[in-house]
């Protein structure tokens, strides 16, 4: 997501797989650094609803191994 500095956006989590997953997910840009945000709808003891928020480092797909970096063992023993 390309965010202007000191702005952010959160969207409803349509892929919520369990009760602990956030209701909303998104990103924020804090002083030029992009972060991920997760939000849960919570309720205080007095019944006031609020967002509980977690901020973490942005997901970086370049940290994943690339196909060229994965060694594949070749064999002549093919079953077909």
Secondary structure as GFF3:
##gff-version 3
##sequence-region A 1 80
A	DSSP	beta_strand	8	12	.	.	.	ID=ss1
A	DSSP	beta_strand	24	30	.	.	.	ID=ss2
A	DSSP	beta_strand	33	43	.	.	.	ID=ss3
A	DSSP	beta_strand	49	57	.	.	.	ID=ss4
A	DSSP	three_ten_helix	61	63	.	.	.	ID=ss5
A	DSSP	three_ten_helix	67	69	.	.	.	ID=ss6
###
